[in-house]
Amino acid sequence: MARALPANRTWQQRVELQDAMTRAQGLIADKKFADALAVLDKTQRPSGTHGITWTLMKADAAAGAGHADRSYAALIDAAVIAPDARIDAALQKYGGTSGKSAKDTEADVWRARDAKAPTAPLFDLPSPRGGAPVKLADYRGKPVVVTFWYPT
């Protein structure tokens, strides 16, 4: 598609990303972790399952290059974006090498999620029993579940 549609930059970017990931995979296999990390650092994390594969390769390359902290941070960011069992397993692996327990890792993931979570817009709803409206602001700091019910 990149050859058929040379003016379309999307296909060219996909080819470049796949080339970079293939090069990085070969470098990791050859134990050239710093080189693999340099290749991946020049690319942007793709979306979807390619993003998970990219993140796992970056974590392996960073850990192999002696940067366990970068490996762990990349995995935490990925867990916030798209939770996945492969990311969770890698977090346990690289968290364990940093002396973190499963509980510590889970706390780190939740801290990162909280830091990136958008604030809900404030709203008021009529009270189901009449009286003063129910305000979201009255529940700050508490879990809130909003259920929409349409009687027939």
N, C-alpha and C positions, 0 to 999 in steps of 0.2 A: 504494500500500500504506500510505503514511503517513496518508492520509485514511481508508482503510478500517479501519485498526487504530491509532487515535490513542493508545491506551494503551501500544502497543509502541514503546518509545523507540528501538530499533535503526533502524527505518525513518525516523524523524524525523532521527536523526543522519546517515543516509546522504543525505537530501535536503539538509540543512544543509551537508554536506561538498561535495556536487556544486554547490550554489549558490556556495560560497566559491571552489571551483576555477574555475567559469565566470567569476565576477567577476575573479579574479586573472588569468585568461587574457586577458580584455578589457583590463585595466589594463596588462598587459605589452605587448599589441599597441599600446596608446596611449602606450607609453614612460613610464608612470607606475609605475616600478619600486618606489619606496619604498612606495607605496600597496598594490601587489600583495604585497609582502613583509609588510606589516602584516596583510593579510587572511589570508595563509597562516600567519603566526605564531600566529594565533588558532585554528588548526585542528590536530588531531592527525594525524600521518602515517597514512594508511590502509594496509591490508595489500594484498598482491598487486600486480597491474599498476597499479592506481590509485595505490599508494604510489610506484611508479617515476615515473609521470606527475607526481604531486605534487612529488616531489623535484626532477625536472628543471625544473618551473616555479619552485620555490623557488630553485634555483641560478641560473636566468636572472634572476629578480627581484633576488636579492642582488647578482649581478655588475653588473646594470644600475644598481643603487642605489649602486654603488661599494664594495661589501663582498665583494671577491673571496675573502677568507679564509672568510667565512661560506658562500659558494657551495661552495668546495672542501670544507669540513668537512661540509656536508650530503651531498655526493656520496660522501665517504669513508664516512660512517655508512651510507648506502644500499648501498654496495658490500659492506659487512660483512653487512648483513641479507639481501640478495638480489642476488647477482652478476647483472649484466645488461649486454649489449653497449651499450645506450644510455647507461647510467651510465658504463661504461668510456670511451666516446667523449667524454662531457661532462667526465670527469676529465682526459682528455688535453687537451681544449680549455682548461679553466679552470686546470689545473695549468701548462700552457704559458704562460698569461698571467702566472702567478706565478713564472715562471722555473724550474719543475720539469720535469725530464726524465721520460720514460716509466718509467725505472728508479726515480727518486725517488718517483713516484706509486705504483708497485707496492709499494715499501718502506713507504710510508705506509699503504696498504691492509692489508698483512700485519701491521704494528705494531698497527693498530686491531683486526684479527681476533684477534691474540694477546692483546690487552688484554681482549677480551670473551669469550674462549674459556673454558669451564668446565674445571676440573681433573678428569681422569678419576679415578673412585674406585679406590682401591688394591685389588688382588686378587692371589691366588696361584693358580697352576695346577700340576697334577702335571707333572713332567718327562716328556717323551715317551720318554726313555731310562732312566727310573728315577732314583733318587737324590733330591737335594733339590728341593723345589718351585721353580718359576720365579716370581719376584716382580716385579710391575710396577715397584716402587720401585727395583729394581736397574738400571732403564733410564731413570731420570730424565734429562731433557734430550736424549734420543735418540728418533728416530722409532720407533714401535712399530706393527706391523700384527698384528692378532689375526685369525686365520683359523679359522672353525669348520668342522670336517670330520666328517661322519657316515658311517662306513664301512657298507656294506650287506652 
